[in-house]
Structure formats: structure tokens, C-alpha cells
């Protein structure tokens, strides 16, 4: 028998046997379990729980009947509050062990809906020839196979209800084995499905798609090759997708392949918190780095004197520029630049910023952190807010800012953007020492 000491971010119980670490799928902290070894390595083992002799009070019954097979979630058997605590600990452990720093203040976690929250998803499609069956859903856990699911609790109900009808639709197309995925993007007033098709669609295929769209009130977008080929089946739908930020009176148009946050309610709370922490005033000049389509930039422009958004994707910069114009915002401008390849001279060339917001992808903001660490004191922003989707790269960059740049980590906390998954979204606040 094994006693579980803790959980990792894949919700595996961590136990030890003769000094060797055992990661146990399906086991929770404090439980006494027996486990079957799946993979054995010199320094650790991967196992799956066989029997629980002493059950944790954190254990709950998973809501989804496909949990354990489908790889879309890994934490449904863990109490929702405990999931957040696990993520908070992961953030604090990363900052302590990687960055060698502790935040002066722990921010209360941001919570939102735990079911039906996923407004973006990529559904895999697979024609199983031996069974003459179409599968539509997420991949099985740690597998390239598509899970045979009929329902999903993290998709909004109106999309979850499409999983079985989509099987029938794909089966009626002329080449069902040449449709590898369907991407879901939901706006405030429209739901778009992007059909990836490797062969040209026939007139009969188009008729099937139109009938499905009418029946289920969705929009079809088609993708025959790369992202540049994505287009709406009905041209009038090209400008239909958008989400709103009511606190700032903004409507944010997007295309279904643009990056947007998956959880609209949490995104609104995140924007509000980030701007509250940044504390930009009407006389401030602000930079929004990795600005995307302006999710933070445009709200910031309602508070600051001037905002400059910088982003690596030209299409997102175009979208942000268009949104600013439609909103009548004249104090926000945008630049396209690879922010993984910048230096001190580039940052100095932009002039002094009173506040800087950084919202990088999983790779983090290494080059920007180094440039900020090297800035002379008279050019340093009074406050930096760093929004992260990877506690590892946040911790790496925090180490640069604190130990090389003499910044202070004032606060940090988690945002539960992806309930029931191991994904950790967080936010951190830095100030120059002495501020």
C-alpha cells in the first residue's frame, strides 16, 4: 500500500516507495491506496490506482461519465475549491524554487463557472473504418485516439449537444475520412464551427452544412489548408463573432481562429483585475506587450493618456486597430514585432512608460524581462503587471526581474481559467525597488 503525500498538476497522487517517487493516476492527497505500475523508470514510476483503502475528503464524484477516458479534464474527481488551492501551490512553489522569491501579498484567486465554460475548443474528428463509426471530441488521455464521447460538461450545453449530430453530419459528407478536426469559437451572439477538410467539398457537402447550420443555429467556417484559407461559408458571417467587455463599454470582434480566452466570464474578471493592479492614471503612458487583438489595450485606453500595443501577429494587430477605430479610441496604437527577439535598445527607443502590462504565451517573456532588468532607473515603469499561462516561465522571468533588475514582486495569485484541468493561469505585480 502507498500513502499519497501530494498532487501534481496532472492531478496524480505523489507517493514514495523505498525513496522512489510514484505518480498515481486517480489517487488524492492523504489517501492510502494500492496501485498498478504502468511505466517504470530509474527515478520514478507512473501507476494507476487499483483500490482506495482510505479516501480523501477532497474526492468528489466526477460529473462527466467519460471522465478518466477523455483527456479534456484531469481533475473532475477533485473538489473545485481544492483544484484552485493546488494551482495556487504550484504557482507559489515555482516562484520559490525557480525564482527564489516570494510575493509580498497573495491575491485572492479569481473564480468563475466550473461547467459549460469552454467557449473555445478544438474537437478531433476520426473515422474508424473497422467500426464504420465517426468520433467527434477530445483525444483520450495521453493518447492520439479520439475518445468515444457522447456528451461534455465543460462545453456550453448548446455545443455539447452537437457532438452526436456532428457524427451524423460528417458521416454524410463525401470524404468523412478527410475531415481531421472542427474548431469551436463562441461569441456573445454567434457560434462558429471551423471545418478542416483535406479534400474539396462537393455541392452536396455544402448543402449538408447549410442544413445543419440552419437546424442548430451555428455558422460554418471552412479551412482547406493553412489558417489563411479560413473563411465563412456565408460571407455575411465574416464580422459576426465578438465578445464584450461591458465594464469598459467595448465590443471585441474576432475571427474563429484568432486567439481569445476560452472562458469569457473569467476573462472579464481578469481584465478588470489586471487594470486595477496596474493602476494606470489619465496622465500615464502604458505599453501592452503581447497585446493580441487588444483584450487589455483597449480597456487601458479608457483610463490612460496613451497606450501602445505590441504583438507578433499582423492579423491580430489589424483586428486590434479596427476595434479601436470602431470604438472611437484614438489614444491606442499598435505595432507588429517578434517580442521573443527584442533587446534593451528597442525598449529604450519606445521612450518611458509609466506602466507596462505583459501577457505572453506559454514561452513567457524572457527577452522582455531581460530588457526591463537592464533599463536605467529614469526609464523604468512604476509598475509591471505580468499575466501568465505557465507558472514555470513566469518564475523564470520573475527571477530575472527580481535578481537582475532589482524589481520587487509585490503580489501574485491564480486565475482559474480552466477548471478541472491542470492549466494554471496567474497574475503577478512587480515594482522597482524603492517605489
C-alpha positions as CSV (number, residue, x, y, z in Angstrom):
1,X,0.0,0.0,0.0
2,X,1.1,3.6,-0.7
3,X,0.3,6.8,1.2
4,X,-0.3,9.8,-1.1
5,X,1.7,12.9,0.0
6,X,0.5,15.5,-2.6
7,X,-0.9,16.1,-6.0
8,X,0.9,17.2,-9.2
9,X,-0.7,19.4,-11.9
10,X,-2.0,16.4,-13.7
11,X,-3.9,15.5,-10.6
12,X,-1.8,12.4,-10.0
13,X,-1.1,11.4,-6.4
14,X,2.5,11.6,-5.4
15,X,3.8,8.8,-3.1
16,X,7.2,7.3,-2.3
17,X,8.3,3.7,-2.0
18,X,11.9,3.0,-0.9
19,X,12.8,6.6,-1.8
20,X,11.4,6.3,-5.3
21,X,8.6,8.7,-6.4
22,X,5.4,7.1,-7.6
23,X,2.9,9.2,-9.6
24,X,-0.5,7.5,-9.2
25,X,-3.4,8.4,-11.5
26,X,-6.7,8.6,-9.7
27,X,-5.2,9.0,-6.2
28,X,-5.6,12.0,-3.9
29,X,-3.6,13.6,-1.1
30,X,-3.9,11.7,2.2
31,X,-5.3,8.6,0.6
32,X,-4.0,5.1,1.3
33,X,-4.1,3.1,-2.0
34,X,-2.8,0.2,-3.9
35,X,-1.6,0.9,-7.4
36,X,-0.7,-0.9,-10.7
37,X,2.5,0.3,-12.3
38,X,2.1,1.5,-15.9
39,X,5.6,2.7,-16.6
40,X,8.8,2.1,-14.6
41,X,11.8,4.5,-14.8
42,X,15.0,4.5,-12.7
43,X,14.0,7.5,-10.7
44,X,10.2,7.3,-10.7
45,X,7.1,5.2,-11.7
46,X,3.8,6.0,-13.3
47,X,0.9,4.0,-11.8
48,X,-2.9,3.8,-11.7
49,X,-4.9,3.4,-8.6
50,X,-6.4,0.0,-8.1
51,X,-8.1,0.3,-4.7
52,X,-8.6,3.2,-2.2
53,X,-8.4,2.0,1.4
54,X,-8.6,5.4,3.0
55,X,-10.5,8.1,1.0
56,X,-9.6,11.8,0.9
57,X,-12.3,14.3,1.8
58,X,-11.2,16.2,-1.4
59,X,-12.7,13.4,-3.5
60,X,-15.9,14.1,-5.4
61,X,-17.9,12.2,-7.9
62,X,-17.0,13.3,-11.5
63,X,-19.9,15.0,-13.2
64,X,-18.9,13.6,-16.7
65,X,-19.4,10.0,-17.4
66,X,-16.5,10.0,-19.8
67,X,-14.0,11.2,-17.1
68,X,-10.9,9.0,-16.9
69,X,-11.0,8.1,-20.6
70,X,-11.4,11.6,-22.3
71,X,-8.3,13.7,-21.9
72,X,-10.2,17.0,-21.8
73,X,-10.2,17.1,-18.0
74,X,-7.9,15.6,-15.3
75,X,-9.3,17.0,-12.1
76,X,-13.1,16.3,-12.0
77,X,-12.6,13.9,-9.1
78,X,-11.1,16.7,-7.0
79,X,-13.3,19.3,-5.2
80,X,-13.4,22.5,-7.2
81,X,-12.0,24.6,-4.3
82,X,-9.2,22.2,-3.8
83,X,-8.3,22.4,-7.5
84,X,-7.7,26.1,-7.1
85,X,-5.6,25.5,-4.0
86,X,-3.5,23.0,-5.9
87,X,-2.9,25.6,-8.6
88,X,-2.0,28.3,-6.1
89,X,0.5,26.0,-4.5
90,X,2.0,25.3,-8.0
91,X,2.4,29.0,-8.5
92,X,4.0,29.6,-5.1
93,X,6.3,26.6,-5.4
94,X,7.5,27.8,-8.8
95,X,8.2,31.3,-7.6
96,X,10.0,29.9,-4.5
97,X,12.1,27.1,-6.1
98,X,12.7,28.5,-9.6
99,X,12.8,32.3,-8.9
100,X,13.9,32.2,-5.3
101,X,11.3,34.8,-4.4
102,X,8.0,35.1,-2.5
103,X,5.3,37.6,-3.3
104,X,4.7,40.1,-0.6
105,X,1.0,39.5,-1.0
106,X,-1.1,36.6,-2.2
107,X,-4.0,37.7,-4.3
108,X,-7.3,36.0,-3.8
109,X,-8.0,33.6,-6.6
110,X,-10.4,34.5,-9.4
111,X,-13.2,32.1,-9.7
112,X,-15.9,31.6,-12.4
113,X,-18.2,29.0,-13.7
114,X,-16.8,25.5,-13.4
115,X,-19.1,23.8,-16.0
116,X,-20.0,24.9,-19.5
117,X,-17.2,27.5,-19.6
118,X,-15.2,26.5,-22.6
119,X,-16.1,29.0,-25.4
120,X,-13.1,27.8,-27.5
121,X,-12.3,24.2,-28.2
122,X,-10.6,22.1,-30.9
123,X,-12.6,18.9,-31.5
124,X,-10.8,16.0,-33.1
125,X,-12.6,14.0,-35.8
126,X,-11.8,10.4,-36.6
127,X,-13.5,7.9,-39.0
128,X,-12.9,4.5,-37.5
129,X,-13.1,2.3,-40.6
130,X,-13.3,-1.1,-38.7
131,X,-16.3,0.0,-36.8
132,X,-17.7,2.2,-39.6
133,X,-18.1,4.9,-37.0
134,X,-17.3,8.7,-36.8
135,X,-15.9,10.0,-33.5
136,X,-16.0,13.7,-32.6
137,X,-14.5,15.0,-29.4
138,X,-11.2,15.3,-27.4
139,X,-8.4,12.9,-27.5
140,X,-8.2,10.1,-25.0
141,X,-5.9,10.8,-22.0
142,X,-2.3,10.5,-23.1
143,X,-3.3,9.1,-26.5
144,X,-3.7,10.0,-30.1
145,X,-7.0,8.2,-30.2
146,X,-10.2,10.2,-30.2
147,X,-12.4,9.5,-27.2
148,X,-15.8,8.0,-27.9
149,X,-17.8,10.6,-26.1
150,X,-21.5,11.5,-26.4
151,X,-21.5,14.5,-24.0
152,X,-19.2,17.1,-22.5
153,X,-19.7,19.0,-19.3
154,X,-17.1,21.8,-19.9
155,X,-18.5,22.8,-23.3
156,X,-21.5,25.1,-23.2
157,X,-24.7,23.0,-23.4
158,X,-25.7,24.1,-26.9
159,X,-22.3,23.0,-28.2
160,X,-22.2,19.8,-26.2
161,X,-25.5,18.8,-27.7
162,X,-23.9,18.9,-31.2
163,X,-21.4,16.1,-30.5
164,X,-23.7,13.3,-31.7
165,X,-25.4,15.3,-34.6
166,X,-21.9,16.2,-35.8
167,X,-21.0,12.5,-36.1
168,X,-24.0,12.0,-38.4
169,X,-23.2,15.1,-40.4
170,X,-19.5,14.1,-41.0
171,X,-20.7,10.6,-42.0
172,X,-22.9,12.1,-44.7
173,X,-20.1,14.1,-46.3
174,X,-18.4,12.8,-49.4
175,X,-15.0,12.2,-47.7
176,X,-15.6,11.6,-44.0
177,X,-12.1,10.2,-43.5
178,X,-10.6,13.5,-44.7
179,X,-12.1,15.7,-42.0
180,X,-9.5,15.8,-39.1
181,X,-10.9,18.5,-36.8
182,X,-13.6,21.0,-36.0
183,X,-12.7,24.2,-34.2
184,X,-15.3,25.8,-31.9
185,X,-15.4,29.6,-31.3
186,X,-18.3,31.1,-29.5
187,X,-19.1,34.8,-29.4
188,X,-21.7,36.7,-27.4
189,X,-24.3,36.3,-30.2
190,X,-22.9,33.6,-32.5
191,X,-21.3,30.2,-32.5
192,X,-18.8,29.3,-35.2
193,X,-17.5,25.9,-36.2
194,X,-14.4,25.7,-38.4
195,X,-14.4,22.6,-40.5
196,X,-11.0,21.4,-41.5
197,X,-11.3,19.5,-44.8
198,X,-8.4,18.0,-46.7
199,X,-10.4,17.4,-49.9
200,X,-12.6,19.9,-51.8
201,X,-16.2,19.9,-50.6
202,X,-18.9,18.9,-53.1
203,X,-22.1,20.8,-53.7
204,X,-23.9,18.1,-51.8
205,X,-21.5,18.6,-48.9
206,X,-22.2,22.3,-48.9
207,X,-25.9,21.6,-48.8
208,X,-25.5,19.3,-45.8
209,X,-23.5,22.0,-44.0
210,X,-26.1,24.7,-44.7
211,X,-28.9,22.5,-43.5
212,X,-27.0,21.7,-40.3
213,X,-26.3,25.4,-39.7
214,X,-30.0,26.3,-40.1
215,X,-31.1,23.4,-37.8
216,X,-28.7,24.1,-35.0
217,X,-28.2,27.9,-35.3
218,X,-24.5,27.8,-35.9
219,X,-22.1,29.3,-38.5
220,X,-19.8,27.2,-40.6
221,X,-16.3,28.4,-41.5
222,X,-14.2,26.3,-43.9
223,X,-10.5,25.6,-43.8
224,X,-8.9,23.7,-46.7
225,X,-5.2,24.3,-45.9
226,X,-3.4,26.8,-43.6
227,X,-5.0,29.5,-41.4
228,X,-5.0,31.9,-44.3
229,X,-7.7,29.8,-46.1
230,X,-10.3,30.1,-43.3
231,X,-13.4,31.8,-44.5
232,X,-17.1,31.9,-43.6
233,X,-19.4,29.7,-45.6
234,X,-21.9,32.6,-45.6
235,X,-19.9,35.8,-46.4
236,X,-22.2,37.9,-44.1
237,X,-20.9,36.0,-41.1
238,X,-17.3,37.3,-41.6
239,X,-17.9,40.0,-39.0
240,X,-20.4,38.3,-36.7
241,X,-18.2,37.0,-34.0
242,X,-17.4,39.2,-31.0
243,X,-17.2,39.2,-27.2
244,X,-17.9,42.2,-25.0
245,X,-16.2,43.9,-22.0
246,X,-19.2,45.6,-20.5
247,X,-17.3,47.3,-17.7
248,X,-15.4,49.3,-20.4
249,X,-18.2,49.6,-22.9
250,X,-16.3,47.6,-25.5
251,X,-17.2,45.1,-28.2
252,X,-14.2,43.0,-29.4
253,X,-14.6,41.4,-32.9
254,X,-12.6,38.3,-33.7
255,X,-12.3,35.5,-36.2
256,X,-12.7,31.9,-35.1
257,X,-9.0,31.2,-35.5
258,X,-7.8,34.3,-33.5
259,X,-6.5,33.7,-30.0
260,X,-9.1,34.6,-27.4
261,X,-9.5,33.4,-23.9
262,X,-11.7,30.3,-23.6
263,X,-13.6,31.5,-20.5
264,X,-15.5,34.7,-21.2
265,X,-16.6,35.4,-17.6
266,X,-13.1,34.9,-16.2
267,X,-11.6,37.0,-19.0
268,X,-13.8,39.9,-18.0
269,X,-12.7,39.5,-14.3
270,X,-9.1,39.1,-15.4
271,X,-9.2,42.3,-17.4
272,X,-10.7,44.2,-14.5
273,X,-8.2,42.8,-12.0
274,X,-5.2,43.5,-14.3
275,X,-6.2,47.1,-14.8
276,X,-6.9,47.5,-11.1
277,X,-3.5,46.2,-10.3
278,X,-1.8,48.3,-13.0
279,X,-3.4,51.5,-11.7
280,X,-2.9,53.5,-14.9
281,X,-4.0,57.1,-14.5
282,X,-5.2,59.7,-17.0
283,X,-1.7,61.1,-17.4
284,X,0.1,57.7,-17.9
285,X,1.7,56.2,-20.9
286,X,1.3,52.5,-21.0
287,X,2.7,49.5,-23.0
288,X,0.7,46.3,-23.6
289,X,3.2,43.7,-24.7
290,X,1.8,40.5,-26.5
291,X,-1.4,42.6,-26.8
292,X,-3.2,40.1,-29.2
293,X,-6.4,41.7,-30.5
294,X,-6.4,44.4,-27.8
295,X,-8.0,42.5,-24.9
296,X,-6.2,44.7,-22.4
297,X,-5.1,47.5,-24.7
298,X,-8.5,49.0,-25.5
299,X,-9.7,48.9,-21.9
300,X,-6.4,50.5,-20.8
301,X,-7.0,53.3,-23.4
302,X,-10.2,54.3,-21.5
303,X,-8.0,55.0,-18.4
304,X,-4.6,56.2,-19.7
305,X,-3.3,59.1,-21.7
306,X,-1.6,56.8,-24.3
307,X,-1.4,53.0,-24.9
308,X,0.9,51.2,-27.3
309,X,0.1,47.6,-28.0
310,X,2.8,45.3,-29.5
311,X,2.1,41.9,-30.9
312,X,3.8,39.4,-33.2
313,X,0.8,38.5,-35.3
314,X,-0.1,41.1,-38.0
315,X,-3.6,39.7,-38.3
316,X,-4.2,40.3,-34.6
317,X,-2.8,43.8,-34.8
318,X,-5.1,44.6,-37.7
319,X,-8.0,43.3,-35.7
320,X,-7.0,45.5,-32.7
321,X,-6.6,48.6,-34.9
322,X,-10.0,48.0,-36.4
323,X,-11.6,47.5,-33.0
324,X,-10.0,50.7,-31.7
325,X,-11.4,52.7,-34.7
326,X,-14.9,51.2,-34.3
327,X,-14.9,52.1,-30.6
328,X,-13.7,55.7,-31.3
329,X,-10.5,55.1,-29.4
330,X,-7.8,57.5,-30.7
331,X,-5.1,57.1,-28.0
332,X,-4.2,53.5,-28.7
333,X,-1.7,52.5,-31.4
334,X,-0.3,49.1,-32.4
335,X,3.0,47.6,-33.6
336,X,3.8,44.2,-35.1
337,X,7.1,42.8,-33.7
338,X,8.6,39.5,-32.7
339,X,8.7,40.0,-28.9
340,X,10.9,37.0,-28.4
341,X,13.7,38.8,-30.2
342,X,13.9,42.3,-28.6
343,X,16.6,44.0,-26.5
344,X,17.3,47.0,-24.3
345,X,17.8,49.3,-27.3
346,X,14.4,48.5,-28.7
347,X,12.7,49.1,-25.3
348,X,14.6,52.4,-24.7
349,X,13.7,53.5,-28.2
350,X,10.0,53.4,-27.3
351,X,10.5,56.0,-24.6
352,X,9.4,56.0,-21.0
353,X,6.3,54.1,-20.0
354,X,4.6,54.7,-16.6
355,X,3.1,51.2,-16.6
356,X,3.7,48.0,-18.6
357,X,1.4,45.0,-19.0
358,X,2.8,41.7,-20.3
359,X,0.6,38.8,-21.4
360,X,2.9,36.3,-23.2
361,X,2.1,32.8,-24.4
362,X,3.4,29.7,-22.6
363,X,7.0,30.5,-23.7
364,X,7.0,33.5,-21.4
365,X,8.7,36.9,-21.9
366,X,12.4,36.1,-21.4
367,X,13.8,38.8,-23.8
368,X,11.4,41.5,-22.4
369,X,12.3,40.6,-18.8
370,X,16.0,41.0,-19.6
371,X,15.4,44.3,-21.3
372,X,13.3,45.6,-18.4
373,X,16.1,44.4,-15.9
374,X,18.6,46.5,-17.8
375,X,16.6,49.7,-18.1
376,X,18.1,52.7,-16.4
377,X,16.2,53.9,-13.4
378,X,14.8,57.0,-15.1
379,X,13.1,54.9,-17.8
380,X,11.7,52.2,-15.5
381,X,7.9,51.8,-15.3
382,X,6.4,52.4,-11.9
383,X,4.5,49.1,-12.1
384,X,4.6,45.9,-14.2
385,X,1.6,43.5,-14.4
386,X,2.5,40.1,-15.8
387,X,-0.3,37.8,-16.9
388,X,0.9,34.2,-17.3
389,X,-0.4,30.9,-18.6
390,X,2.7,29.0,-17.4
391,X,4.0,29.2,-13.8
392,X,7.4,27.8,-14.9
393,X,8.2,30.6,-17.4
394,X,6.6,33.2,-15.1
395,X,9.0,32.1,-12.4
396,X,12.0,32.2,-14.7
397,X,11.1,35.7,-15.8
398,X,10.4,36.8,-12.2
399,X,13.9,35.6,-11.3
400,X,15.4,37.9,-14.0
401,X,13.3,40.9,-12.9
402,X,14.0,40.5,-9.1
403,X,17.6,39.3,-9.0
404,X,19.0,41.0,-12.1
405,X,16.7,44.0,-12.3
406,X,16.1,44.8,-8.7
407,X,12.3,44.7,-9.0
408,X,10.1,43.7,-6.1
409,X,7.4,41.1,-6.5
410,X,4.5,42.9,-4.8
411,X,1.7,40.4,-5.4
412,X,0.8,37.2,-7.2
413,X,-2.3,34.9,-7.5
414,X,-4.1,32.4,-9.7
415,X,-7.0,32.7,-12.1
416,X,-9.0,29.5,-12.5
417,X,-9.4,30.0,-16.3
418,X,-9.6,26.2,-17.0
419,X,-11.5,24.4,-14.2
420,X,-10.9,20.6,-14.0
421,X,-7.6,20.8,-15.9
422,X,-4.0,21.2,-14.8
423,X,-3.7,24.6,-16.6
424,X,-2.5,27.3,-14.3
425,X,-3.3,31.0,-15.3
426,X,-1.8,33.6,-12.9
427,X,-1.0,37.2,-12.5
428,X,1.9,39.0,-10.8
429,X,2.8,42.6,-9.9
430,X,6.3,44.0,-10.0
431,X,7.7,47.4,-9.0
432,X,11.2,48.9,-9.0
433,X,12.8,48.5,-5.5
434,X,12.2,51.7,-3.5
435,X,8.9,52.6,-5.1
